[in-house]
Amino acid sequence: MEKISEHKALSLLELPNGFLFAYCIEKNEEEMSVGYQKVSFDTGKISNISKAIYMLGKFGADSKNFENRIKNYLTCSTVLLDGGKVFVAEKDGTAAIWGNKNIPLWEGNLLYKNTAPSDVVFSDGCLWAAYKEESTFIRYNATSLRQELRIGGGSSPIKNPENIFCGGNKLFVCCGDTKEIWKLDTKNFATEKYLEFEESVHCYKFIDKYEIVALDSGIYLI
């Protein structure tokens, strides 16, 4: 593997030709200083970016308004939907679909057994949420947010899912506790161990022809 950055990513967002990430500069008991960088595969360069650019990548064109809408812009999961809509799931389980002009189209929660999802992605017209404490995945209708399917549980080989990346009909699932990435087929629900590491893996992205992982020790190109 090739190390791209020594920073531990707090959040990593894919772009067509690279990615953005946020990282901790310094932290104390009361606050945290956060930096933002962009990695370009076209130029091979890493550049510092503003928080506004990071927010644009995470929340879309209406990003300026989201700091007042949400509890934590770093830890929430977002999905940019068609028509300028944005789905946001907070770490306490509350969730919303926001339309244009600051209008909430749906508000509720995605709690399962009183636990919030660790991550949410959009795949084949549906939202998939991972529940780390329950080792469970739930498929939700992207319009009504009703549960359509639940798989996993205590017998699942995918333990404590932390982060999901959607590639076609495959979900690539990072399991930080077991230091593994698993593949879950959303058509037949087959599972397959994909990669294993010597340290916790927190995020995986497949961007163009590049595979990226965020580990405790930094961000790597596989």
PyRosetta script that sets phi, psi and omega in degrees:
from pyrosetta import init, pose_from_sequence

init()
pose = pose_from_sequence("MEKISEHKALSLLELPNGFLFAYCIEKNEEEMSVGYQKVSFDTGKISNISKAIYMLGKFGADSKNFENRIKNYLTCSTVLLDGGKVFVAEKDGTAAIWGNKNIPLWEGNLLYKNTAPSDVVFSDGCLWAAYKEESTFIRYNATSLRQELRIGGGSSPIKNPENIFCGGNKLFVCCGDTKEIWKLDTKNFATEKYLEFEESVHCYKFIDKYEIVALDSGIYLI")
pose.set_psi(1, 149.9)
pose.set_omega(1, 178.2)
pose.set_phi(2, -109.4)
pose.set_psi(2, 126.2)
pose.set_omega(2, -178.9)
pose.set_phi(3, -77.7)
pose.set_psi(3, 125.6)
pose.set_omega(3, 178.5)
pose.set_phi(4, -92.5)
pose.set_psi(4, -42.6)
pose.set_omega(4, -178.1)
pose.set_phi(5, -147.0)
pose.set_psi(5, 144.1)
pose.set_omega(5, 176.6)
pose.set_phi(6, -83.6)
pose.set_psi(6, -5.8)
pose.set_omega(6, -179.1)
pose.set_phi(7, -76.5)
pose.set_psi(7, 142.1)
pose.set_omega(7, 171.0)
pose.set_phi(8, -84.1)
pose.set_psi(8, 117.9)
pose.set_omega(8, -174.1)
pose.set_phi(9, -72.1)
pose.set_psi(9, 130.8)
pose.set_omega(9, 170.9)
pose.set_phi(10, -81.6)
pose.set_psi(10, -30.1)
pose.set_omega(10, -179.8)
pose.set_phi(11, -160.4)
pose.set_psi(11, 142.4)
pose.set_omega(11, -178.4)
pose.set_phi(12, -134.6)
pose.set_psi(12, 127.3)
pose.set_omega(12, -174.7)
pose.set_phi(13, -122.3)
pose.set_psi(13, 127.4)
pose.set_omega(13, -179.6)
pose.set_phi(14, -78.1)
pose.set_psi(14, 148.5)
pose.set_omega(14, 172.0)
pose.set_phi(15, -122.6)
pose.set_psi(15, 167.7)
pose.set_omega(15, 178.8)
pose.set_phi(16, -58.5)
pose.set_psi(16, -32.1)
pose.set_omega(16, -175.9)
pose.set_phi(17, -129.7)
pose.set_psi(17, 28.4)
pose.set_omega(17, -179.2)
pose.set_phi(18, 165.3)
pose.set_psi(18, -150.3)
pose.set_omega(18, 179.0)
pose.set_phi(19, -159.5)
pose.set_psi(19, 160.7)
pose.set_omega(19, 173.8)
pose.set_phi(20, -110.4)
pose.set_psi(20, 150.7)
pose.set_omega(20, 172.6)
pose.set_phi(21, -149.5)
pose.set_psi(21, 153.1)
pose.set_omega(21, 175.6)
pose.set_phi(22, -109.8)
pose.set_psi(22, 145.8)
pose.set_omega(22, -179.3)
pose.set_phi(23, -146.6)
pose.set_psi(23, 159.2)
pose.set_omega(23, -179.1)
pose.set_phi(24, -85.0)
pose.set_psi(24, 125.8)
pose.set_omega(24, 175.1)
pose.set_phi(25, -85.1)
pose.set_psi(25, -49.9)
pose.set_omega(25, 174.0)
pose.set_phi(26, -157.1)
pose.set_psi(26, 158.5)
pose.set_omega(26, -174.1)
pose.set_phi(27, -147.7)
pose.set_psi(27, 141.7)
pose.set_omega(27, 170.9)
pose.set_phi(28, -131.9)
pose.set_psi(28, -169.9)
pose.set_omega(28, -175.4)
pose.set_phi(29, -66.4)
pose.set_psi(29, -23.1)
pose.set_omega(29, -173.5)
pose.set_phi(30, -105.4)
pose.set_psi(30, -29.9)
pose.set_omega(30, -175.2)
pose.set_phi(31, -153.5)
pose.set_psi(31, 167.2)
pose.set_omega(31, 179.5)
pose.set_phi(32, -133.2)
pose.set_psi(32, 135.0)
pose.set_omega(32, 175.0)
pose.set_phi(33, -93.9)
pose.set_psi(33, 127.4)
pose.set_omega(33, -173.0)
pose.set_phi(34, -116.5)
pose.set_psi(34, 138.2)
pose.set_omega(34, 173.7)
pose.set_phi(35, -113.2)
pose.set_psi(35, 161.1)
pose.set_omega(35, -177.1)
pose.set_phi(36, -135.6)
pose.set_psi(36, 137.2)
pose.set_omega(36, 179.8)
pose.set_phi(37, -138.2)
pose.set_psi(37, 157.5)
pose.set_omega(37, 176.7)
pose.set_phi(38, -121.0)
pose.set_psi(38, 133.7)
pose.set_omega(38, 175.5)
pose.set_phi(39, -110.1)
pose.set_psi(39, 124.5)
pose.set_omega(39, 179.6)
pose.set_phi(40, -107.3)
pose.set_psi(40, 123.1)
pose.set_omega(40, 175.0)
pose.set_phi(41, -75.0)
pose.set_psi(41, -25.8)
pose.set_omega(41, 179.5)
pose.set_phi(42, -66.4)
pose.set_psi(42, -43.6)
pose.set_omega(42, -176.4)
pose.set_phi(43, -102.0)
pose.set_psi(43, -17.2)
pose.set_omega(43, -176.2)
pose.set_phi(44, 74.4)
pose.set_psi(44, 14.5)
pose.set_omega(44, -175.5)
pose.set_phi(45, -104.7)
pose.set_psi(45, 151.7)
pose.set_omega(45, 171.9)
pose.set_phi(46, -112.3)
pose.set_psi(46, 127.5)
pose.set_omega(46, -177.2)
pose.set_phi(47, -130.2)
pose.set_psi(47, 147.3)
pose.set_omega(47, 173.9)
pose.set_phi(48, -72.4)
pose.set_psi(48, 141.2)
pose.set_omega(48, 178.4)
pose.set_phi(49, -129.9)
pose.set_psi(49, 168.1)
pose.set_omega(49, 179.2)
pose.set_phi(50, -84.7)
pose.set_psi(50, 163.0)
pose.set_omega(50, 174.7)
pose.set_phi(51, -61.0)
pose.set_psi(51, -34.9)
pose.set_omega(51, -179.0)
pose.set_phi(52, -61.3)
pose.set_psi(52, -38.2)
pose.set_omega(52, 178.9)
pose.set_phi(53, -69.4)
pose.set_psi(53, -40.8)
pose.set_omega(53, 176.5)
pose.set_phi(54, -61.1)
pose.set_psi(54, -45.4)
pose.set_omega(54, -179.7)
pose.set_phi(55, -62.6)
pose.set_psi(55, -37.1)
pose.set_omega(55, 177.7)
pose.set_phi(56, -62.4)
pose.set_psi(56, -41.2)
pose.set_omega(56, 178.6)
pose.set_phi(57, -67.1)
pose.set_psi(57, -31.2)
pose.set_omega(57, -176.3)
pose.set_phi(58, -89.8)
pose.set_psi(58, -34.4)
pose.set_omega(58, -172.4)
pose.set_phi(59, -117.7)
pose.set_psi(59, -3.1)
pose.set_omega(59, 177.1)
pose.set_phi(60, 83.0)
pose.set_psi(60, -164.0)
pose.set_omega(60, -169.7)
pose.set_phi(61, -62.3)
pose.set_psi(61, -25.6)
pose.set_omega(61, -177.9)
pose.set_phi(62, -96.1)
pose.set_psi(62, 25.2)
pose.set_omega(62, -170.1)
pose.set_phi(63, -61.9)
pose.set_psi(63, -27.3)
pose.set_omega(63, -177.1)
pose.set_phi(64, -61.5)
pose.set_psi(64, -26.7)
pose.set_omega(64, -176.3)
pose.set_phi(65, -88.9)
pose.set_psi(65, -8.7)
pose.set_omega(65, -170.7)
pose.set_phi(66, -79.1)
pose.set_psi(66, -22.7)
pose.set_omega(66, 178.4)
pose.set_phi(67, -61.9)
pose.set_psi(67, -29.5)
pose.set_omega(67, 178.5)
pose.set_phi(68, -87.9)
pose.set_psi(68, -11.2)
pose.set_omega(68, -177.4)
pose.set_phi(69, -92.8)
pose.set_psi(69, -28.7)
pose.set_omega(69, -167.0)
pose.set_phi(70, -118.1)
pose.set_psi(70, 164.3)
pose.set_omega(70, -177.4)
pose.set_phi(71, -83.9)
pose.set_psi(71, -41.1)
pose.set_omega(71, -177.6)
pose.set_phi(72, -148.9)
pose.set_psi(72, 109.1)
pose.set_omega(72, -175.1)
pose.set_phi(73, -70.8)
pose.set_psi(73, -19.9)
pose.set_omega(73, -179.6)
pose.set_phi(74, -83.8)
pose.set_psi(74, -41.7)
pose.set_omega(74, -172.7)
pose.set_phi(75, -92.0)
pose.set_psi(75, -14.9)
pose.set_omega(75, -179.3)
pose.set_phi(76, -72.8)
pose.set_psi(76, 154.6)
pose.set_omega(76, 173.7)
pose.set_phi(77, -97.0)
pose.set_psi(77, 138.2)
pose.set_omega(77, 178.9)
pose.set_phi(78, -129.0)
pose.set_psi(78, 149.3)
pose.set_omega(78, 172.8)
pose.set_phi(79, -134.2)
pose.set_psi(79, 122.9)
pose.set_omega(79, 177.3)
pose.set_phi(80, -85.5)
pose.set_psi(80, 114.1)
pose.set_omega(80, -175.9)
pose.set_phi(81, -99.1)
pose.set_psi(81, 170.9)
pose.set_omega(81, 179.1)
pose.set_phi(82, -62.5)
pose.set_psi(82, 153.3)
pose.set_omega(82, 176.1)
pose.set_phi(83, 74.6)
pose.set_psi(83, 19.7)
pose.set_omega(83, 179.2)
pose.set_phi(84, 78.1)
pose.set_psi(84, 8.3)
pose.set_omega(84, 178.9)
pose.set_phi(85, -79.5)
pose.set_psi(85, 150.0)
pose.set_omega(85, -179.8)
pose.set_phi(86, -131.6)
pose.set_psi(86, 125.9)
pose.set_omega(86, 173.1)
pose.set_phi(87, -95.0)
pose.set_psi(87, 133.1)
pose.set_omega(87, 179.9)
pose.set_phi(88, -130.5)
pose.set_psi(88, 128.1)
pose.set_omega(88, 174.6)
pose.set_phi(89, -119.9)
pose.set_psi(89, 123.4)
pose.set_omega(89, -179.4)
pose.set_phi(90, -87.8)
pose.set_psi(90, 164.6)
pose.set_omega(90, -178.4)
pose.set_phi(91, -71.5)
pose.set_psi(91, -11.2)
pose.set_omega(91, 174.5)
pose.set_phi(92, -93.1)
pose.set_psi(92, 3.2)
pose.set_omega(92, 177.5)
pose.set_phi(93, 96.9)
pose.set_psi(93, -15.9)
pose.set_omega(93, 176.9)
pose.set_phi(94, -68.6)
pose.set_psi(94, 148.2)
pose.set_omega(94, -175.6)
pose.set_phi(95, -149.1)
pose.set_psi(95, 161.0)
pose.set_omega(95, 178.8)
pose.set_phi(96, -158.7)
pose.set_psi(96, 152.8)
pose.set_omega(96, 167.4)
pose.set_phi(97, -110.5)
pose.set_psi(97, 121.6)
pose.set_omega(97, -177.3)
pose.set_phi(98, -105.1)
pose.set_psi(98, 133.3)
pose.set_omega(98, 175.2)
pose.set_phi(99, -99.7)
pose.set_psi(99, -166.9)
pose.set_omega(99, 177.8)
pose.set_phi(100, -69.4)
pose.set_psi(100, 158.1)
pose.set_omega(100, 176.1)
pose.set_phi(101, 61.7)
pose.set_psi(101, 34.9)
pose.set_omega(101, 174.3)
pose.set_phi(102, 62.6)
pose.set_psi(102, 26.5)
pose.set_omega(102, -177.2)
pose.set_phi(103, -96.9)
pose.set_psi(103, 121.0)
pose.set_omega(103, 174.9)
pose.set_phi(104, -76.9)
pose.set_psi(104, 123.0)
pose.set_omega(104, -180.0)
pose.set_phi(105, -88.2)
pose.set_psi(105, -23.4)
pose.set_omega(105, 177.1)
pose.set_phi(106, -156.6)
pose.set_psi(106, 140.5)
pose.set_omega(106, 175.3)
pose.set_phi(107, -139.3)
pose.set_psi(107, 140.6)
pose.set_omega(107, -179.2)
pose.set_phi(108, 179.7)
pose.set_psi(108, -145.3)
pose.set_omega(108, 176.4)
pose.set_phi(109, -144.7)
pose.set_psi(109, 161.0)
pose.set_omega(109, 178.2)
pose.set_phi(110, -118.0)
pose.set_psi(110, 34.4)
pose.set_omega(110, -178.7)
pose.set_phi(111, -69.5)
pose.set_psi(111, 142.1)
pose.set_omega(111, 172.6)
pose.set_phi(112, -133.8)
pose.set_psi(112, 118.8)
pose.set_omega(112, -174.1)
pose.set_phi(113, 52.3)
pose.set_psi(113, 42.0)
pose.set_omega(113, 178.3)
pose.set_phi(114, 63.5)
pose.set_psi(114, 20.5)
pose.set_omega(114, 175.4)
pose.set_phi(115, -116.9)
pose.set_psi(115, 146.0)
pose.set_omega(115, -180.0)
pose.set_phi(116, -89.7)
pose.set_psi(116, 155.3)
pose.set_omega(116, 177.5)
pose.set_phi(117, -68.3)
pose.set_psi(117, 143.5)
pose.set_omega(117, 174.9)
pose.set_phi(118, -79.7)
pose.set_psi(118, -26.0)
pose.set_omega(118, 177.0)
pose.set_phi(119, -162.7)
pose.set_psi(119, 156.5)
pose.set_omega(119, 179.1)
pose.set_phi(120, -138.6)
pose.set_psi(120, 136.0)
pose.set_omega(120, 177.0)
pose.set_phi(121, -134.7)
pose.set_psi(121, 166.0)
pose.set_omega(121, 178.9)
pose.set_phi(122, -107.0)
pose.set_psi(122, 127.7)
pose.set_omega(122, 179.9)
pose.set_phi(123, -145.9)
pose.set_psi(123, 121.9)
pose.set_omega(123, 173.2)
pose.set_phi(124, 52.9)
pose.set_psi(124, 45.7)
pose.set_omega(124, 175.6)
pose.set_phi(125, 81.5)
pose.set_psi(125, 5.3)
pose.set_omega(125, -178.4)
pose.set_phi(126, -129.8)
pose.set_psi(126, 161.8)
pose.set_omega(126, 172.3)
pose.set_phi(127, -101.4)
pose.set_psi(127, 131.9)
pose.set_omega(127, 176.0)
pose.set_phi(128, -112.2)
pose.set_psi(128, 129.0)
pose.set_omega(128, 179.2)
pose.set_phi(129, -118.5)
pose.set_psi(129, 138.6)
pose.set_omega(129, 176.6)
pose.set_phi(130, -105.0)
pose.set_psi(130, 138.0)
pose.set_omega(130, 179.6)
pose.set_phi(131, -117.4)
pose.set_psi(131, 105.1)
pose.set_omega(131, -171.6)
pose.set_phi(132, -61.7)
pose.set_psi(132, -47.4)
pose.set_omega(132, -175.1)
pose.set_phi(133, -66.3)
pose.set_psi(133, -26.3)
pose.set_omega(133, -176.5)
pose.set_phi(134, -104.1)
pose.set_psi(134, -3.3)
pose.set_omega(134, -175.8)
pose.set_phi(135, 51.0)
pose.set_psi(135, 44.5)
pose.set_omega(135, -172.5)
pose.set_phi(136, -126.9)
pose.set_psi(136, 148.3)
pose.set_omega(136, 174.2)
pose.set_phi(137, -121.6)
pose.set_psi(137, 136.6)
pose.set_omega(137, 178.2)
pose.set_phi(138, -125.8)
pose.set_psi(138, 132.5)
pose.set_omega(138, 175.0)
pose.set_phi(139, -96.9)
pose.set_psi(139, 128.1)
pose.set_omega(139, 180.0)
pose.set_phi(140, -114.1)
pose.set_psi(140, 145.8)
pose.set_omega(140, 169.7)
pose.set_phi(141, -65.1)
pose.set_psi(141, 129.0)
pose.set_omega(141, -173.2)
pose.set_phi(142, -71.3)
pose.set_psi(142, -15.2)
pose.set_omega(142, 179.7)
pose.set_phi(143, -97.9)
pose.set_psi(143, -50.1)
pose.set_omega(143, -176.1)
pose.set_phi(144, -92.1)
pose.set_psi(144, -16.0)
pose.set_omega(144, -175.7)
pose.set_phi(145, 60.7)
pose.set_psi(145, 27.1)
pose.set_omega(145, 174.0)
pose.set_phi(146, -85.5)
pose.set_psi(146, 145.5)
pose.set_omega(146, 177.0)
pose.set_phi(147, -66.8)
pose.set_psi(147, 133.0)
pose.set_omega(147, 177.1)
pose.set_phi(148, -111.4)
pose.set_psi(148, -27.5)
pose.set_omega(148, -174.2)
pose.set_phi(149, -161.2)
pose.set_psi(149, 144.8)
pose.set_omega(149, 174.9)
pose.set_phi(150, -134.8)
pose.set_psi(150, 130.1)
pose.set_omega(150, 179.0)
pose.set_phi(151, -135.5)
pose.set_psi(151, 162.9)
pose.set_omega(151, 178.9)
pose.set_phi(152, 100.6)
pose.set_psi(152, -148.4)
pose.set_omega(152, -177.1)
pose.set_phi(153, 110.9)
pose.set_psi(153, -165.7)
pose.set_omega(153, -174.1)
pose.set_phi(154, -60.0)
pose.set_psi(154, -29.1)
pose.set_omega(154, -178.3)
pose.set_phi(155, -89.8)
pose.set_psi(155, -2.4)
pose.set_omega(155, -177.3)
pose.set_phi(156, -68.2)
pose.set_psi(156, 140.0)
pose.set_omega(156, 175.0)
pose.set_phi(157, -71.7)
pose.set_psi(157, -17.8)
pose.set_omega(157, 178.8)
pose.set_phi(158, -90.0)
pose.set_psi(158, 103.9)
pose.set_omega(158, -173.6)
pose.set_phi(159, -99.5)
pose.set_psi(159, 131.3)
pose.set_omega(159, 172.8)
pose.set_phi(160, 52.6)
pose.set_psi(160, 58.8)
pose.set_omega(160, -179.5)
pose.set_phi(161, -62.6)
pose.set_psi(161, 130.9)
pose.set_omega(161, -173.4)
pose.set_phi(162, -110.2)
pose.set_psi(162, -36.9)
pose.set_omega(162, -174.9)
pose.set_phi(163, -146.4)
pose.set_psi(163, 144.6)
pose.set_omega(163, -179.7)
pose.set_phi(164, -125.5)
pose.set_psi(164, 140.3)
pose.set_omega(164, 168.5)
pose.set_phi(165, -124.8)
pose.set_psi(165, 133.8)
pose.set_omega(165, -179.1)
pose.set_phi(166, -97.8)
pose.set_psi(166, 123.4)
pose.set_omega(166, 173.7)
pose.set_phi(167, -128.4)
pose.set_psi(167, 100.0)
pose.set_omega(167, -175.2)
pose.set_phi(168, 65.0)
pose.set_psi(168, -127.0)
pose.set_omega(168, 177.9)
pose.set_phi(169, -97.4)
pose.set_psi(169, 19.1)
pose.set_omega(169, 178.4)
pose.set_phi(170, -113.2)
pose.set_psi(170, 136.0)
pose.set_omega(170, 170.5)
pose.set_phi(171, -103.1)
pose.set_psi(171, 123.7)
pose.set_omega(171, 176.1)
pose.set_phi(172, -96.9)
pose.set_psi(172, 117.1)
pose.set_omega(172, -168.6)
pose.set_phi(173, -113.2)
pose.set_psi(173, 121.1)
pose.set_omega(173, 176.8)
pose.set_phi(174, -87.6)
pose.set_psi(174, 128.2)
pose.set_omega(174, 177.9)
pose.set_phi(175, -118.6)
pose.set_psi(175, 95.0)
pose.set_omega(175, -174.7)
pose.set_phi(176, -62.3)
pose.set_psi(176, -36.2)
pose.set_omega(176, -176.7)
pose.set_phi(177, -67.0)
pose.set_psi(177, -36.9)
pose.set_omega(177, -179.2)
pose.set_phi(178, -98.6)
pose.set_psi(178, -2.4)
pose.set_omega(178, 176.4)
pose.set_phi(179, 63.1)
pose.set_psi(179, 38.4)
pose.set_omega(179, -174.9)
pose.set_phi(180, -130.4)
pose.set_psi(180, 157.8)
pose.set_omega(180, 165.9)
pose.set_phi(181, -118.6)
pose.set_psi(181, 128.9)
pose.set_omega(181, 178.8)
pose.set_phi(182, -113.4)
pose.set_psi(182, 154.8)
pose.set_omega(182, 171.7)
pose.set_phi(183, -107.5)
pose.set_psi(183, 133.3)
pose.set_omega(183, 176.4)
pose.set_phi(184, -122.3)
pose.set_psi(184, 119.8)
pose.set_omega(184, 179.2)
pose.set_phi(185, -82.2)
pose.set_psi(185, 120.3)
pose.set_omega(185, -177.1)
pose.set_phi(186, -78.3)
pose.set_psi(186, -6.6)
pose.set_omega(186, 178.1)
pose.set_phi(187, -90.5)
pose.set_psi(187, -47.1)
pose.set_omega(187, -177.1)
pose.set_phi(188, -117.3)
pose.set_psi(188, -1.1)
pose.set_omega(188, 175.4)
pose.set_phi(189, 65.8)
pose.set_psi(189, 20.4)
pose.set_omega(189, 174.5)
pose.set_phi(190, -70.4)
pose.set_psi(190, 145.5)
pose.set_omega(190, 179.0)
pose.set_phi(191, -119.0)
pose.set_psi(191, 149.2)
pose.set_omega(191, -179.5)
pose.set_phi(192, -151.9)
pose.set_psi(192, 130.1)
pose.set_omega(192, 174.7)
pose.set_phi(193, -69.7)
pose.set_psi(193, 128.9)
pose.set_omega(193, -174.0)
pose.set_phi(194, -102.3)
pose.set_psi(194, -49.5)
pose.set_omega(194, -178.5)
pose.set_phi(195, -143.8)
pose.set_psi(195, 154.2)
pose.set_omega(195, 176.7)
pose.set_phi(196, -137.4)
pose.set_psi(196, 142.4)
pose.set_omega(196, -174.3)
pose.set_phi(197, -126.4)
pose.set_psi(197, 170.7)
pose.set_omega(197, 178.7)
pose.set_phi(198, -91.9)
pose.set_psi(198, -4.1)
pose.set_omega(198, 177.6)
pose.set_phi(199, -142.3)
pose.set_psi(199, 170.8)
pose.set_omega(199, -176.6)
pose.set_phi(200, -63.4)
pose.set_psi(200, 137.2)
pose.set_omega(200, 177.1)
pose.set_phi(201, -109.8)
pose.set_psi(201, 128.2)
pose.set_omega(201, -171.6)
pose.set_phi(202, -112.2)
pose.set_psi(202, -19.7)
pose.set_omega(202, -178.2)
pose.set_phi(203, -157.2)
pose.set_psi(203, 143.9)
pose.set_omega(203, 177.5)
pose.set_phi(204, -135.5)
pose.set_psi(204, 138.6)
pose.set_omega(204, 175.0)
pose.set_phi(205, -139.6)
pose.set_psi(205, 140.3)
pose.set_omega(205, 170.0)
pose.set_phi(206, -112.6)
pose.set_psi(206, 109.8)
pose.set_omega(206, -173.2)
pose.set_phi(207, -122.6)
pose.set_psi(207, 115.0)
pose.set_omega(207, -175.6)
pose.set_phi(208, 58.8)
pose.set_psi(208, -114.0)
pose.set_omega(208, 178.1)
pose.set_phi(209, -107.3)
pose.set_psi(209, 11.6)
pose.set_omega(209, -173.6)
pose.set_phi(210, -109.7)
pose.set_psi(210, 138.4)
pose.set_omega(210, 173.1)
pose.set_phi(211, -109.2)
pose.set_psi(211, 128.5)
pose.set_omega(211, -175.4)
pose.set_phi(212, -121.2)
pose.set_psi(212, 136.6)
pose.set_omega(212, 172.7)
pose.set_phi(213, -129.6)
pose.set_psi(213, 144.1)
pose.set_omega(213, 174.9)
pose.set_phi(214, -108.8)
pose.set_psi(214, 116.9)
pose.set_omega(214, -179.6)
pose.set_phi(215, -112.1)
pose.set_psi(215, 177.4)
pose.set_omega(215, 176.4)
pose.set_phi(216, -59.2)
pose.set_psi(216, -35.5)
pose.set_omega(216, -173.3)
pose.set_phi(217, -89.5)
pose.set_psi(217, -1.4)
pose.set_omega(217, 178.7)
pose.set_phi(218, 144.2)
pose.set_psi(218, -167.4)
pose.set_omega(218, -178.6)
pose.set_phi(219, -109.2)
pose.set_psi(219, 133.2)
pose.set_omega(219, -172.9)
pose.set_phi(220, -127.9)
pose.set_psi(220, 149.6)
pose.set_omega(220, 168.9)
pose.set_phi(221, -96.8)
pose.set_psi(221, 122.8)
pose.set_omega(221, -178.8)
pose.set_phi(222, -79.3)
pose.dump_pdb("model.pdb")
